[in-house]
Amino acid sequence: MTAMETRRATAAEHISRIERHAAHNYHPLDVVLSGGEGAWVTDVNGVRYLDCLAAYSAVNLGHGNPRLLAVAHAQLDRITLTSRAFHHDRMADFVTELTALVGPAMGLAHEDTVVVPMNTGAEAVETAIKVARKHAHDVRGIVAPEIVVAAGNFHGRTTTIVSFSDDPVARSGFGPFTPGFVTVPFGDADAIAAALNDDTAAVLIEPVQGEAGVILPPAGYLARVRELTAQRGVLLVSDEIQSGLGRTGYTLAVEHDLIAPDLVTLGKALGGGIVPVSAVVGRRDVLAVLTPGTHGSTFGGNPLAAAVATEVVRILETGEYQERSRLLGEQLHRGLSRLVGNGVTEVRGRGLWAGVDIDPREGPAWDVAVRLMQRGVLAKDTRRQTLRLAPPLVITADEVDWLVHQLGASLRPA
């Protein structure tokens, strides 16, 4: 048996055991990872791969970030969970420093910015939906509030959230669905204008649609949506769970368009790839509709999560990783653009985030992901023909060039 056959046998044993007892709600590549450092991960047989998914942007600051690990280890020896029934000594720094980082990026003064700590991205979106509805009830007197969303969206997988998904795989068979959502085409400000009415509580939108294939909004679109919502007193909620915290070259993706949303949802990278942490950050007067007993989470804002997330915020405060994403993103997109016409039909993205549309003659994007894996790069497909690239922001310039070279080598000559 060759060394490659031995590696495959070992991985196959792991995969076989996983598939016997784990529900098949994911379709992973046939690789079994056991370690990670920086932008690289290692499988059970010691084979290294450049990670170009970063756990859907949850590992923006790299695998095994030493600052984050040190904080997590120290907190594990102290206290990890209290519930919100009591205060704990990591919460003050967390809420103060997170709002100081994100509030100005939203166009808010620090003193006017507050946060609701949660755990997962879907929980943050559910929280934002509840806040928007309660604000509509309490402040505007709306009996049956509506929320306008964009076609092609991905905001999570709870029953409420898939109620306004148009992805048949995520939605089919999970009804009955939650009412109160109006879907309009992404990028069409006129459609937003037509959808707004006296019952509209909020517009919930991704500034960049990740799951749809890293779809960018047209120039001026988000600014127009902000103008329309402000005119009618409608809240604007920006879902920055994938696009936020450095991924697009800024702390928030809305900074590209210089708009000021009322609420922002954060998750994934906020936990540093160590613990699930999410949050809704926004205007003090809007989040004031939450009072004791109206919303909560046993684990939301727990000491371990708060400690790790605070260190994530401190790392991002310098702006170093936002700048890395901008500069290395420009390099990545220059390289990818040279593949257009050579197995690639289009490239989109911002910062270190790219949607690469694969020529159908190459087969589906899944096939290209498999060939990339065989060349030492891990990426994943979405919407059949799009390959997503989102490496950790610690990737180097040489590694960016190597990634582009490996992708080009994975495409068959036309």
TORFIZA-665317 format. One record per residue (C-alpha): z, x, y. Coordinates in nm, 4 decimals. Each point is the difference from the previous one (the first is absolute). Layout:
N
+----------+----------+----------+
!       up !     east !    north !
+----------+----------+----------+
!        Z !        X !        Y !
...
+----------+----------+----------+
END
This chain:
414
+----------+----------+----------+
!       up !     east !    north !
+----------+----------+----------+
!   0.0000 !   0.0000 !   0.0000 !
!  -0.0991 !   0.1377 !   0.3415 !
!   0.2450 !   0.0281 !   0.2905 !
!  -0.1741 !  -0.2915 !   0.1718 !
!   0.0293 !  -0.2127 !  -0.3151 !
!   0.3707 !   0.0870 !  -0.0229 !
!   0.0556 !  -0.1079 !   0.3594 !
!  -0.1835 !  -0.3253 !  -0.0615 !
!   0.2048 !  -0.0674 !  -0.3127 !
!   0.3265 !   0.0544 !   0.1848 !
!  -0.1034 !  -0.2216 !   0.2883 !
!  -0.1325 !  -0.2591 !  -0.2425 !
!   0.3405 !  -0.0179 !  -0.1698 !
!   0.1702 !  -0.0755 !   0.3304 !
!  -0.2635 !  -0.2557 !   0.0944 !
!   0.0227 !  -0.1716 !  -0.3376 !
!   0.3775 !  -0.0418 !   0.0326 !
!  -0.0325 !  -0.1249 !   0.3577 !
!  -0.2626 !  -0.2573 !  -0.0911 !
!   0.2033 !  -0.1336 !  -0.2918 !
!   0.2924 !  -0.1046 !   0.2193 !
!  -0.1158 !  -0.0100 !   0.3646 !
!  -0.1869 !  -0.3036 !   0.1307 !
!  -0.3636 !   0.0822 !   0.0742 !
!   0.0025 !  -0.0898 !   0.3684 !
!  -0.1522 !   0.3354 !   0.0982 !
!  -0.3072 !   0.1919 !  -0.1146 !
!   0.0978 !   0.3643 !   0.0493 !
!  -0.2122 !   0.3041 !  -0.0662 !
!   0.0704 !   0.1734 !  -0.3297 !
!   0.2322 !   0.2641 !   0.1409 !
!   0.3759 !   0.0298 !  -0.0569 !
!   0.1744 !   0.1736 !   0.2876 !
!   0.3298 !   0.1813 !  -0.0277 !
!   0.0387 !   0.2038 !   0.3188 !
!  -0.1142 !   0.0371 !   0.3556 !
!   0.0233 !   0.2379 !   0.2938 !
!  -0.1655 !  -0.0397 !   0.3375 !
!  -0.3479 !  -0.1448 !  -0.0453 !
!  -0.0132 !   0.0851 !  -0.3705 !
!   0.1211 !  -0.1712 !  -0.3163 !
!   0.0280 !   0.1311 !  -0.3554 !
!  -0.0532 !  -0.1823 !  -0.3266 !
!   0.2064 !   0.0225 !  -0.3192 !
!  -0.2017 !   0.2990 !  -0.1157 !
!   0.0200 !   0.1979 !   0.3213 !
!  -0.3433 !  -0.0888 !   0.1389 !
!   0.0045 !  -0.0220 !   0.3805 !
!  -0.1833 !  -0.2560 !   0.2098 !
!  -0.0483 !  -0.0446 !   0.3721 !
!   0.1549 !  -0.3384 !   0.0770 !
!  -0.2391 !  -0.1921 !   0.2236 !
!   0.1734 !  -0.3361 !  -0.0234 !
!   0.3558 !   0.0994 !   0.1048 !
!   0.1374 !  -0.3134 !  -0.1690 !
!  -0.2011 !  -0.2168 !   0.2389 !
!   0.1412 !   0.1995 !   0.2963 !
!   0.3618 !  -0.0120 !  -0.1208 !
!  -0.0011 !   0.3807 !  -0.0439 !
!  -0.1382 !   0.0870 !   0.3441 !
!   0.2453 !   0.2896 !   0.0378 !
!  -0.0815 !   0.1484 !  -0.3394 !
!   0.1534 !   0.0027 !  -0.3441 !
!   0.3443 !   0.1565 !  -0.0176 !
!   0.0307 !   0.0459 !   0.3747 !
!   0.2984 !   0.2394 !   0.0190 !
!   0.1547 !  -0.1584 !   0.3094 !
!  -0.0118 !  -0.3462 !  -0.1524 !
!   0.1303 !   0.1176 !  -0.3371 !
!   0.2925 !   0.1791 !   0.1648 !
!   0.0995 !  -0.3143 !   0.1889 !
!  -0.0357 !  -0.2171 !  -0.3102 !
!   0.2056 !   0.2380 !  -0.2156 !
!   0.2753 !   0.0170 !   0.2595 !
!   0.0142 !  -0.3772 !   0.0384 !
!   0.0111 !  -0.0551 !  -0.3774 !
!   0.3297 !   0.1873 !  -0.0045 !
!   0.1494 !  -0.2230 !   0.2707 !
!  -0.0896 !  -0.3714 !  -0.0178 !
!  -0.3265 !  -0.1755 !  -0.0858 !
!   0.0578 !  -0.3736 !   0.0415 !
!   0.2382 !  -0.2197 !   0.1962 !
!  -0.2099 !  -0.3126 !   0.0625 !
!  -0.0182 !  -0.1276 !   0.3569 !
!   0.3407 !  -0.1654 !  -0.0460 !
!   0.1373 !   0.3221 !   0.1500 !
!  -0.1216 !   0.2619 !   0.2453 !
!  -0.0725 !   0.3499 !  -0.1278 !
!  -0.0231 !   0.3322 !   0.1790 !
!  -0.3751 !   0.0563 !  -0.0527 !
!  -0.1184 !  -0.3238 !   0.1610 !
!   0.0513 !   0.0879 !   0.3670 !
!  -0.2224 !   0.3086 !  -0.0124 !
!  -0.2616 !  -0.1859 !  -0.2023 !
!  -0.0460 !  -0.2982 !   0.2317 !
!   0.0394 !   0.2058 !   0.3176 !
!  -0.2490 !   0.2702 !  -0.0938 !
!  -0.2541 !  -0.2302 !  -0.1666 !
!  -0.0168 !  -0.2249 !   0.3046 !
!  -0.0237 !   0.3057 !   0.2277 !
!  -0.3039 !   0.1210 !  -0.1958 !
!  -0.1778 !  -0.3311 !  -0.0546 !
!   0.0914 !  -0.2000 !   0.3107 !
!  -0.1975 !   0.2181 !   0.2439 !
!  -0.2941 !   0.0046 !  -0.2433 !
!   0.0075 !  -0.3804 !   0.0243 !
!   0.0163 !   0.0113 !   0.3780 !
!   0.3675 !  -0.1034 !   0.0014 !
!   0.2933 !   0.1575 !   0.1790 !
!   0.2547 !   0.1377 !  -0.2449 !
!   0.2725 !  -0.2344 !   0.1233 !
!  -0.2260 !  -0.2993 !  -0.0678 !
!  -0.0778 !   0.1043 !  -0.3599 !
!   0.1937 !  -0.1043 !  -0.3114 !
!  -0.0550 !   0.0302 !  -0.3740 !
!   0.0586 !  -0.2064 !  -0.3148 !
!   0.0416 !   0.2403 !  -0.2954 !
!  -0.1446 !  -0.1120 !  -0.3344 !
!  -0.1197 !   0.1689 !  -0.3189 !
!  -0.3651 !  -0.0596 !  -0.0905 !
!  -0.3091 !  -0.0556 !   0.2074 !
!  -0.0388 !  -0.3536 !  -0.1280 !
!   0.3588 !  -0.0723 !   0.1071 !
!  -0.0804 !   0.1257 !   0.3482 !
!  -0.3025 !  -0.2296 !   0.0220 !
!   0.2020 !  -0.2951 !  -0.1320 !
!   0.2635 !   0.0777 !   0.2636 !
!  -0.2625 !   0.0061 !   0.2753 !
!  -0.1384 !  -0.3345 !  -0.1203 !
!   0.3481 !  -0.1541 !   0.0033 !
!   0.0722 !   0.1391 !   0.3463 !
!  -0.3319 !  -0.1293 !   0.1359 !
!   0.0651 !  -0.3470 !  -0.1393 !
!   0.3587 !  -0.0148 !   0.1212 !
!  -0.1010 !   0.1241 !   0.3433 !
!  -0.2638 !  -0.2754 !   0.0122 !
!   0.2608 !  -0.2610 !  -0.1036 !
!   0.2854 !   0.1161 !   0.2203 !
!  -0.1761 !   0.1264 !   0.3109 !
!  -0.3229 !  -0.1995 !   0.0168 !
!   0.1029 !  -0.3175 !  -0.1815 !
!  -0.2819 !   0.0144 !  -0.2543 !
!   0.0733 !  -0.2219 !  -0.3015 !
!  -0.2689 !   0.1358 !  -0.2355 !
!  -0.0867 !   0.3514 !   0.1178 !
!  -0.3215 !   0.1704 !  -0.1108 !
!  -0.0709 !   0.3703 !  -0.0387 !
!  -0.3526 !   0.1345 !   0.0445 !
!  -0.1033 !   0.2759 !  -0.2414 !
!  -0.3172 !   0.1991 !  -0.0652 !
!  -0.2356 !  -0.0266 !  -0.2950 !
!   0.0163 !   0.3014 !  -0.2282 !
!   0.3680 !   0.0487 !   0.0764 !
!   0.2581 !   0.1605 !  -0.2234 !
!   0.3619 !  -0.0556 !   0.1016 !
!   0.1742 !  -0.0035 !  -0.3399 !
!   0.0260 !  -0.2005 !  -0.3187 !
!   0.2719 !  -0.2633 !   0.0423 !
!  -0.1008 !  -0.3613 !  -0.0536 !
!   0.0052 !  -0.0682 !   0.3732 !
!  -0.2103 !   0.3051 !   0.0813 !
!  -0.2627 !  -0.0592 !  -0.2699 !
!  -0.0266 !  -0.3535 !   0.1369 !
!  -0.2133 !   0.1443 !   0.2789 !
!  -0.1758 !   0.2708 !  -0.2014 !
!  -0.3693 !  -0.0400 !  -0.0772 !
!   0.0130 !   0.2468 !  -0.2900 !
!  -0.0532 !  -0.2152 !  -0.3103 !
!   0.1737 !   0.2521 !  -0.2264 !
!   0.3172 !  -0.0030 !   0.2120 !
!  -0.0103 !  -0.3764 !   0.0542 !
!  -0.1456 !  -0.1776 !  -0.3008 !
!   0.2522 !  -0.1911 !  -0.2106 !
!   0.2974 !   0.0510 !   0.2318 !
!  -0.0102 !  -0.3367 !   0.1800 !
!   0.1133 !  -0.2345 !   0.1363 !
!  -0.0284 !   0.1936 !   0.3212 !
!   0.2026 !   0.0040 !   0.3189 !
!  -0.1672 !  -0.1912 !   0.2845 !
!  -0.0063 !   0.0979 !   0.3655 !
!  -0.2579 !   0.2788 !   0.0068 !
!  -0.3427 !   0.0029 !   0.1632 !
!  -0.2495 !   0.2688 !  -0.1044 !
!  -0.2698 !   0.1335 !   0.2319 !
!  -0.2465 !   0.2898 !  -0.0417 !
!   0.1427 !   0.3463 !   0.0697 !
!  -0.1449 !   0.1515 !   0.3146 !
!  -0.1105 !  -0.3305 !   0.1550 !
!   0.2019 !  -0.0603 !   0.3178 !
!  -0.1881 !  -0.3211 !   0.0731 !
!   0.1173 !  -0.1374 !  -0.3345 !
!   0.3580 !   0.0865 !   0.0968 !
!  -0.0462 !  -0.1804 !   0.3310 !
!  -0.1331 !  -0.3090 !  -0.1782 !
!   0.2881 !   0.0017 !  -0.2516 !
!   0.2829 !   0.0158 !   0.2547 !
!   0.1542 !  -0.3354 !   0.0859 !
!   0.3306 !  -0.1518 !   0.1074 !
!   0.1404 !   0.0431 !  -0.3534 !
!  -0.0858 !   0.3698 !  -0.0349 !
!   0.3122 !   0.2100 !  -0.0410 !
!  -0.1553 !   0.3416 !  -0.0557 !
!  -0.3020 !   0.2081 !  -0.0892 !
!   0.0743 !   0.2356 !  -0.2903 !
!  -0.2485 !   0.2829 !  -0.0352 !
!  -0.0518 !   0.3488 !  -0.1397 !
!  -0.1308 !   0.2333 !   0.2732 !
!  -0.1951 !   0.1681 !  -0.2814 !
!  -0.0628 !  -0.1962 !  -0.3201 !
!   0.0994 !   0.2402 !  -0.2760 !
!  -0.0435 !  -0.1901 !  -0.3250 !
!  -0.3294 !  -0.1434 !   0.1246 !
!  -0.1429 !   0.3511 !   0.0137 !
!   0.1453 !   0.1638 !   0.3150 !
!  -0.1802 !  -0.2417 !   0.2305 !
!   0.0250 !   0.0806 !   0.3717 !
!   0.0005 !  -0.2711 !   0.2668 !
!  -0.2861 !  -0.0089 !   0.2511 !
!   0.0671 !   0.1701 !   0.3326 !
!   0.1983 !  -0.2276 !   0.2275 !
!   0.0875 !  -0.2488 !  -0.2737 !
!   0.3752 !   0.0592 !  -0.0157 !
!   0.0283 !   0.0098 !   0.3781 !
!  -0.1752 !  -0.3356 !   0.0190 !
!   0.2284 !  -0.1455 !  -0.2681 !
!   0.3023 !   0.1195 !   0.1963 !
!  -0.1389 !  -0.1601 !   0.3160 !
!  -0.0681 !  -0.3314 !  -0.1761 !
!   0.3428 !  -0.0173 !  -0.1636 !
!   0.1836 !   0.0944 !   0.3191 !
!  -0.1798 !  -0.2718 !   0.1924 !
!   0.1290 !  -0.2650 !  -0.2409 !
!   0.3473 !   0.1435 !  -0.0631 !
!  -0.0950 !   0.0765 !  -0.3613 !
!   0.1635 !   0.2957 !  -0.1756 !
!  -0.2150 !   0.2918 !  -0.1142 !
!   0.1234 !   0.1630 !  -0.3213 !
!  -0.1543 !   0.3333 !  -0.1010 !
!   0.0353 !   0.0908 !  -0.3675 !
!   0.0365 !   0.3792 !   0.0084 !
!   0.1368 !   0.0413 !  -0.3520 !
!  -0.2956 !   0.2167 !  -0.1055 !
!  -0.1431 !   0.0970 !   0.3392 !
!   0.3253 !   0.0953 !   0.1724 !
!   0.2170 !   0.3095 !   0.0232 !
!  -0.2727 !   0.2571 !   0.0503 !
!  -0.2726 !  -0.1103 !  -0.2386 !
!  -0.2663 !  -0.0647 !   0.2659 !
!   0.0976 !   0.2816 !   0.2345 !
!   0.2589 !  -0.1908 !   0.2034 !
!   0.3450 !  -0.1347 !  -0.0764 !
!  -0.1612 !  -0.3467 !  -0.0110 !
!  -0.3654 !  -0.0874 !  -0.0478 !
!   0.0133 !  -0.2435 !   0.2937 !
!   0.0350 !   0.3016 !   0.2279 !
!  -0.3732 !   0.0614 !  -0.0465 !
!  -0.0549 !  -0.3254 !   0.1896 !
!   0.2929 !   0.0277 !   0.2440 !
!   0.1317 !  -0.3455 !  -0.0837 !
!   0.3581 !  -0.1257 !  -0.0095 !
!   0.0757 !  -0.2220 !  -0.3019 !
!   0.3136 !  -0.2115 !  -0.0013 !
!   0.0969 !   0.0992 !  -0.3550 !
!  -0.0995 !   0.2870 !  -0.2293 !
!   0.0594 !   0.0170 !  -0.3738 !
!   0.0711 !   0.3426 !  -0.1494 !
!   0.0533 !   0.1162 !  -0.3561 !
!  -0.1352 !   0.2518 !  -0.2512 !
!   0.0245 !   0.3304 !   0.1948 !
!   0.3292 !  -0.1070 !   0.1591 !
!   0.1725 !   0.0740 !  -0.3313 !
!  -0.1498 !   0.3485 !  -0.0262 !
!  -0.1177 !  -0.0640 !  -0.3563 !
!   0.3644 !   0.0036 !  -0.1122 !
!   0.1341 !  -0.3533 !   0.0456 !
!  -0.1640 !  -0.3291 !   0.0996 !
!   0.0684 !  -0.0650 !   0.3688 !
!  -0.1689 !  -0.2509 !   0.2288 !
!   0.0673 !  -0.1478 !   0.3387 !
!  -0.1123 !  -0.2459 !   0.2619 !
!   0.0154 !   0.1550 !   0.3448 !
!  -0.0549 !  -0.2027 !   0.3128 !
!   0.1063 !  -0.1734 !   0.3152 !
!   0.3698 !  -0.0682 !   0.0343 !
!  -0.0548 !  -0.3557 !   0.1244 !
!  -0.2265 !  -0.0861 !  -0.2945 !
!   0.2251 !   0.1436 !  -0.2703 !
!   0.2980 !  -0.1704 !   0.1645 !
!  -0.1002 !  -0.3185 !  -0.1878 !
!   0.1584 !   0.1597 !  -0.3085 !
!   0.3698 !  -0.0767 !  -0.0080 !
!   0.2616 !   0.0621 !  -0.2731 !
!  -0.1001 !  -0.1782 !  -0.3173 !
!  -0.3618 !  -0.0679 !   0.0985 !
!  -0.1426 !   0.3090 !  -0.1696 !
!   0.1269 !   0.2987 !  -0.1951 !
!  -0.0297 !   0.2464 !  -0.2858 !
!   0.2699 !   0.1577 !  -0.2154 !
!  -0.1757 !   0.3360 !  -0.0083 !
!  -0.1677 !  -0.0196 !   0.3432 !
!   0.1164 !   0.2902 !   0.2161 !
!   0.2240 !   0.1441 !  -0.2711 !
!   0.1579 !   0.3420 !   0.0712 !
!  -0.2366 !   0.1976 !  -0.2246 !
!  -0.3085 !  -0.1697 !   0.1416 !
!   0.1253 !   0.0352 !   0.3570 !
!   0.0748 !   0.3690 !  -0.0472 !
!  -0.3457 !   0.0783 !  -0.1407 !
!  -0.1845 !  -0.2192 !   0.2498 !
!   0.1852 !   0.1567 !   0.2928 !
!  -0.1152 !   0.3432 !  -0.1123 !
!  -0.3578 !  -0.1339 !  -0.0298 !
!   0.0268 !  -0.1164 !   0.3603 !
!   0.1374 !   0.3371 !   0.1123 !
!  -0.2920 !   0.1795 !  -0.1649 !
!  -0.2479 !  -0.2319 !   0.1727 !
!   0.1728 !   0.0318 !   0.3397 !
!  -0.1607 !   0.3414 !   0.0525 !
!  -0.3513 !  -0.1460 !  -0.0226 !
!  -0.1056 !   0.2844 !  -0.2297 !
!  -0.1109 !  -0.2205 !  -0.2857 !
!  -0.1803 !  -0.2467 !   0.2257 !
!  -0.1947 !   0.2948 !   0.1424 !
!  -0.0714 !   0.1378 !  -0.3486 !
!  -0.1389 !  -0.3362 !  -0.0997 !
!  -0.2242 !  -0.0108 !   0.3079 !
!  -0.1353 !   0.3542 !  -0.0314 !
!  -0.0314 !   0.0191 !  -0.3778 !
!  -0.1342 !  -0.3554 !   0.0010 !
!  -0.2835 !   0.1093 !   0.2265 !
!  -0.0738 !   0.2817 !  -0.2447 !
!   0.0131 !  -0.2380 !  -0.2966 !
!  -0.2363 !  -0.2496 !   0.1609 !
!  -0.2456 !   0.2719 !   0.1028 !
!  -0.0146 !   0.1163 !  -0.3595 !
!  -0.0296 !  -0.3482 !  -0.1459 !
!  -0.2776 !  -0.0928 !   0.2442 !
!  -0.2152 !   0.2728 !  -0.1555 !
!   0.0133 !  -0.1883 !  -0.3310 !
!  -0.1624 !  -0.3123 !   0.1456 !
!  -0.3366 !  -0.0362 !  -0.1684 !
!   0.1162 !   0.2148 !  -0.2915 !
!   0.1873 !  -0.2543 !  -0.2092 !
!   0.1902 !  -0.1425 !   0.2964 !
!  -0.1288 !  -0.2873 !   0.2140 !
!   0.2692 !  -0.0148 !   0.2693 !
!   0.3255 !   0.1645 !   0.1065 !
!   0.2658 !  -0.1672 !   0.2137 !
!   0.3506 !   0.0847 !   0.1092 !
!   0.2425 !   0.1499 !   0.2446 !
!   0.2132 !   0.3079 !  -0.0372 !
!   0.0606 !   0.1076 !  -0.3579 !
!  -0.1172 !  -0.3341 !  -0.1340 !
!  -0.3520 !  -0.0711 !  -0.1189 !
!  -0.1905 !  -0.2713 !  -0.1769 !
!  -0.3006 !   0.1522 !  -0.1758 !
!  -0.2611 !  -0.2499 !  -0.1149 !
!  -0.1640 !   0.1209 !  -0.3202 !
!  -0.3710 !  -0.0569 !  -0.0567 !
!  -0.0272 !  -0.2589 !  -0.2830 !
!  -0.2384 !   0.2382 !  -0.1782 !
!   0.3063 !   0.2195 !  -0.0560 !
!   0.1742 !  -0.2891 !  -0.1721 !
!   0.3214 !  -0.1589 !   0.1261 !
!   0.2470 !   0.2043 !   0.2022 !
!   0.2293 !   0.0018 !  -0.3043 !
!  -0.2502 !   0.2254 !  -0.1803 !
!   0.0026 !   0.2433 !   0.2909 !
!   0.3821 !  -0.0022 !   0.0013 !
!  -0.0045 !   0.0941 !  -0.3688 !
!  -0.2436 !   0.2853 !   0.0632 !
!   0.2135 !   0.1165 !   0.2925 !
!   0.3085 !  -0.0007 !  -0.2214 !
!  -0.1840 !   0.2256 !  -0.2427 !
!  -0.0580 !   0.2375 !   0.2906 !
!   0.3662 !   0.0015 !   0.1083 !
!   0.0062 !  -0.2704 !   0.2684 !
!   0.1810 !  -0.3332 !  -0.0265 !
!  -0.1371 !  -0.2948 !   0.1996 !
!  -0.0453 !  -0.3698 !  -0.0677 !
!  -0.2632 !  -0.2669 !   0.0449 !
!   0.0215 !  -0.3325 !   0.1804 !
!  -0.2398 !  -0.2953 !   0.0283 !
!  -0.2174 !   0.1542 !  -0.2741 !
!  -0.2213 !   0.2349 !   0.2047 !
!   0.2511 !   0.1622 !   0.2356 !
!   0.1983 !   0.3154 !  -0.0712 !
!   0.3162 !   0.0346 !   0.2094 !
!   0.1186 !   0.3407 !   0.1155 !
!   0.3471 !   0.0334 !   0.1522 !
!   0.1504 !   0.3416 !  -0.0758 !
!   0.3517 !   0.0916 !   0.1122 !
!   0.0042 !   0.1187 !   0.3602 !
!   0.1183 !   0.3421 !  -0.1205 !
!  -0.3464 !   0.0733 !  -0.1425 !
!  -0.1559 !   0.3220 !   0.1356 !
!  -0.3416 !   0.0570 !   0.1572 !
!  -0.1149 !   0.1963 !  -0.3066 !
!   0.1128 !  -0.2832 !  -0.2270 !
!  -0.1942 !  -0.2510 !   0.2096 !
!  -0.3156 !   0.2048 !  -0.0454 !
!   0.0693 !   0.0346 !  -0.3726 !
!   0.0449 !  -0.3776 !  -0.0292 !
!  -0.3361 !  -0.0660 !   0.1669 !
!  -0.1671 !   0.2580 !  -0.2241 !
!   0.1456 !  -0.1582 !  -0.3139 !
!  -0.1100 !  -0.3466 !   0.1081 !
!  -0.3515 !   0.1267 !   0.0643 !
!  -0.0040 !   0.1675 !  -0.3416 !
!   0.1137 !  -0.3284 !  -0.1597 !
!  -0.3065 !  -0.1824 !   0.1314 !
!  -0.3123 !   0.0251 !  -0.2097 !
!  -0.3122 !   0.1186 !   0.1862 !
!  -0.2095 !  -0.2961 !   0.1191 !
+----------+----------+----------+
END
